Amino acid sequence: MPKLTGTVKDVFTKTAIYPVATASKDGVPNVVPIHFVKIYDEDTILLVDNFMNKSLKNLQENPQIAISVWDMNTNQAYQIKGQATIVTSGKPFDEAIAWVKKGMPDVNPKSAILMQVTHIYNTQPGSDLGKEL
Ligand SMILES: Cc1cc2nc3c(=O)[nH]c(=O)nc-3n(C[C@H](O)[C@H](O)[C@H](O)COP(=O)(O)O)c2cc1C
């Protein structure tokens, strides 16, 4: 499995708002901007569900999820795909709550989404465009 290391990690950690794509079981796509997204470990991304509605419903019936990141200063861009698990207790959920409450005390996270990364593709136009890492 590809790792969230090197230039992927560099671009990812510089990003402030992440386009997060999900799909219904029938394949209807949905994409939303999400701020609370971070690398949890080299294989896993943590997203915090504060306000998700269609996104959460989609993940409940279809765990496939994708995130796009790019850095226009360094001309690096990646498409990250994976499988989501919805978590409402335990360490990742506690960490999600603490993270959100630090900056937004009035917001109450509903769940933590753990995204197990399965594929990473290069989306930067050039000789590596479309290549899988
Ligand atoms: C800049 C920005 C950042 C956002 N960050 C989050 C977030 O971290 N977590 C969250 O659950 N919703 C966040 N939202 C709300 C979602 O984008 C979206 O409105 C919500 O998931 C409901 O849409 P849905 O029904 O398609 O899921 C953010 C919205 C904006 C505009």
The ligand as an SDF file (V2000), in Angstrom:
LIG
                    3D

 31 33  0  0  0  0  0  0  0  0999 V2000
  -14.2330   25.9310    4.5200 C   0  0  0  0  0  0  0  0  0  0  0  0
  -15.1070   24.8240    5.0350 C   0  0  0  0  0  0  0  0  0  0  0  0
  -14.5840   23.8940    5.9130 C   0  0  0  0  0  0  0  0  0  0  0  0
  -15.4000   22.8490    6.4040 C   0  0  0  0  0  0  0  0  0  0  0  0
  -14.8630   21.9230    7.2730 N   0  0  0  0  0  0  0  0  0  0  0  0
  -15.6380   20.9270    7.7260 C   0  0  0  0  0  0  0  0  0  0  0  0
  -15.1060   19.9490    8.6260 C   0  0  0  0  0  0  0  0  0  0  0  0
  -13.9320   19.9730    9.0270 O   0  0  0  0  0  0  0  0  0  0  0  0
  -15.9340   18.9410    9.0450 N   0  0  0  0  0  0  0  0  0  0  0  0
  -17.2530   18.8570    8.6230 C   0  0  0  0  0  0  0  0  0  0  0  0
  -17.9420   17.9150    9.0210 O   0  0  0  0  0  0  0  0  0  0  0  0
  -17.7690   19.7680    7.7710 N   0  0  0  0  0  0  0  0  0  0  0  0
  -17.0040   20.7820    7.3080 C   0  0  0  0  0  0  0  0  0  0  0  0
  -17.5360   21.6990    6.4500 N   0  0  0  0  0  0  0  0  0  0  0  0
  -18.9310   21.4990    5.9700 C   0  0  0  0  0  0  0  0  0  0  0  0
  -18.9410   20.5700    4.7510 C   0  0  0  0  0  0  0  0  0  0  0  0
  -18.2310   21.1370    3.6740 O   0  0  0  0  0  0  0  0  0  0  0  0
  -20.3800   20.2880    4.2400 C   0  0  0  0  0  0  0  0  0  0  0  0
  -21.1020   21.4770    4.2160 O   0  0  0  0  0  0  0  0  0  0  0  0
  -21.0900   19.2760    5.1020 C   0  0  0  0  0  0  0  0  0  0  0  0
  -20.3650   18.0440    5.0570 O   0  0  0  0  0  0  0  0  0  0  0  0
  -22.5400   19.0060    4.6000 C   0  0  0  0  0  0  0  0  0  0  0  0
  -22.4930   18.5980    3.2440 O   0  0  0  0  0  0  0  0  0  0  0  0
  -22.9240   17.0950    2.8320 P   0  0  0  0  0  0  0  0  0  0  0  0
  -24.3690   16.9460    3.2050 O   0  0  0  0  0  0  0  0  0  0  0  0
  -22.7090   17.0280    1.3360 O   0  0  0  0  0  0  0  0  0  0  0  0
  -22.0240   16.1360    3.5930 O   0  0  0  0  0  0  0  0  0  0  0  0
  -16.7480   22.7460    5.9760 C   0  0  0  0  0  0  0  0  0  0  0  0
  -17.2640   23.6970    5.0730 C   0  0  0  0  0  0  0  0  0  0  0  0
  -16.4580   24.7150    4.6160 C   0  0  0  0  0  0  0  0  0  0  0  0
  -17.0420   25.7250    3.6440 C   0  0  0  0  0  0  0  0  0  0  0  0
  1  2  1  0
  2  3  1  0
  2 30  2  0
  3  4  2  0
  4  5  1  0
  4 28  1  0
  5  6  2  0
  6  7  1  0
  6 13  1  0
  7  8  2  0
  7  9  1  0
  9 10  1  0
 10 11  2  0
 10 12  1  0
 12 13  2  0
 13 14  1  0
 14 15  1  0
 14 28  1  0
 15 16  1  0
 16 17  1  0
 16 18  1  0
 18 19  1  0
 18 20  1  0
 20 21  1  0
 20 22  1  0
 22 23  1  0
 23 24  1  0
 24 25  2  0
 24 26  1  0
 24 27  1  0
 28 29  2  0
 29 30  1  0
 30 31  1  0
M  END
$$$$
